[in-house]
Amino acid sequence: MQNRIAKRYSGDVFVSSIGAIFLGSFNLIKAVRSIPLIDHLEVQTRQFGDVFSFYQCVLPHVGYRLEVDGPAKGFANGDRLDFFIVEGAPSTDVHFAFRAPDRNVVDTIFETAGSEGWTQERPPALAPHIHPNYYAAYLRDPDGRLIEFVTHVES
C-alpha cells in the first residue's frame, strides 16, 4: 500500500512513507515554512536613478546590500538575491512590504527617508486590526508604489 500511495501522489506531493505523513508532518511543515514563497521581486521604472537611490537609501536598514551593479540592480539579504530594479514601464497600484527586525528599524527607515526627501505615506504605527504587534510605516517610491516596512515583534 505504501508504494501505491507514493506512486499515486508522486506528481503532486512527495511522500516517502506513510509514517512521513503522520509522524513527520511537523518537520515537513517546518521545512515548508522555511522556504520563501516568493523567490524574487523585480520592479521596472523609467526613473531608474531616482528609484535606485530610494531603495539604496532604505534597504540597508533591513539588511539588504547591492550585489548586482549593472543595467539591472540586484539587492541581497543574507544569501538571498531577491530584489531587482530594471528599466521598463512601472507597474501601478503595487504594495509590498519588507520585514524589519524591530520597531526601532521601522522608525529609522521612516525618518531617514523623510530626511532624504522621499515621500512618507503613513508614519510608523501599530495596526491592531491586523494583530497586536503589527507595526508598520509606509513610503512611496518615486514611481508611486506603496512600500511598507513592518515588524511583528513586540516592543
C-alpha positions in Angstrom: 0.0 0.0 0.0 2.9 2.4 0.8 4.2 2.2 -2.7 0.8 2.7 -4.3 0.3 5.9 -2.3 3.8 7.1 -3.2 3.2 6.3 -6.9 -0.3 7.7 -7.0 0.8 11.1 -5.5 4.4 11.3 -6.8 3.4 14.0 -9.3 1.7 16.2 -6.7 3.2 15.6 -3.3 6.5 14.0 -2.2 5.6 11.1 0.1 8.4 8.8 1.1 6.4 6.7 3.5 3.1 6.5 5.4 5.0 7.4 8.5 6.1 10.7 7.0 2.5 11.7 6.6 1.7 11.2 10.3 4.9 11.3 12.3 6.9 13.6 10.1 4.2 16.1 9.3 5.5 18.6 11.8 9.0 18.5 10.3 7.5 18.9 6.8 5.5 21.9 7.9 8.7 23.4 9.5 10.6 22.8 6.2 7.9 24.3 4.0 7.7 27.4 6.3 11.5 27.9 6.0 11.3 28.1 2.2 10.5 31.6 0.9 7.3 31.6 -1.1 8.5 34.4 -3.4 11.9 33.8 -5.0 12.5 37.4 -6.1 10.8 40.6 -7.0 11.6 42.9 -9.9 10.4 46.5 -10.2 10.5 48.3 -13.5 11.0 52.0 -13.8 11.5 54.9 -16.2 13.1 56.9 -13.4 16.0 54.5 -12.9 18.4 56.8 -11.0 15.7 58.0 -8.6 14.2 54.6 -7.9 17.7 53.1 -7.4 18.6 55.9 -4.9 15.4 55.4 -3.0 15.9 51.7 -2.4 19.6 52.2 -1.8 18.6 54.6 1.0 16.1 52.4 2.8 17.0 48.7 2.1 20.3 48.6 4.1 18.3 49.2 7.2 16.6 45.8 6.8 19.8 44.0 5.9 19.9 44.4 2.1 23.1 45.2 0.1 23.7 45.9 -3.5 25.0 42.7 -5.2 24.4 43.2 -8.9 25.5 46.6 -10.2 24.9 46.7 -13.9 22.0 47.6 -16.1 19.9 45.8 -13.6 20.5 46.5 -9.9 20.1 43.5 -7.6 19.8 43.6 -3.8 20.5 40.7 -1.5 19.6 40.0 2.1 21.9 37.4 3.5 22.4 34.8 0.8 19.2 35.6 -1.0 19.4 37.8 -4.1 15.7 38.7 -4.3 15.1 42.3 -5.2 15.9 43.8 -8.6 15.4 47.2 -10.3 15.3 47.4 -14.1 14.4 49.9 -16.8 10.8 49.5 -18.1 7.2 50.5 -17.7 6.5 50.8 -14.0 3.5 48.8 -12.7 0.8 50.7 -10.9 -1.2 50.1 -7.7 1.5 48.0 -6.2 2.1 47.5 -2.5 4.8 45.3 -1.0 6.4 45.1 2.4 9.9 44.5 3.7 10.2 42.9 7.2 12.2 44.8 9.8 13.7 43.2 12.8 12.1 45.6 15.3 10.2 48.9 15.7 13.3 51.0 16.0 14.3 50.0 12.5 10.8 50.8 11.2 11.1 54.3 12.8 14.7 54.8 11.5 13.7 54.0 7.9 10.7 56.4 8.0 12.9 59.2 9.5 15.8 58.6 7.1 13.5 58.5 4.1 11.9 61.8 5.2 15.2 63.5 5.7 16.3 62.4 2.2 13.1 63.9 0.7 11.3 60.7 -0.1 7.5 60.6 0.2 6.3 59.5 3.6 2.8 58.0 3.2 1.9 56.9 6.7 4.1 57.2 9.9 5.0 54.2 12.0 2.1 52.9 14.0 0.5 49.8 15.4 -2.2 48.2 13.3 -4.1 46.2 15.9 -6.8 45.3 13.4 -4.2 43.1 11.8 -2.7 41.8 15.0 -1.5 43.3 18.3 2.2 43.6 17.3 1.8 44.6 13.7 3.9 47.8 13.5 4.5 49.4 10.1 5.4 52.6 8.3 4.6 53.3 4.6 6.6 55.2 2.0 6.1 55.9 -1.7 8.9 55.1 -4.1 9.5 57.6 -6.9 7.1 55.6 -9.2 4.3 55.8 -6.6 4.5 52.2 -5.3 3.4 51.8 -1.7 6.4 50.4 0.2 5.8 49.1 3.7 8.4 48.3 6.4 6.9 46.1 9.1 7.8 44.2 12.2 5.7 41.7 14.1 7.9 41.8 17.2 6.6 43.2 20.5 8.4 46.3 21.6 
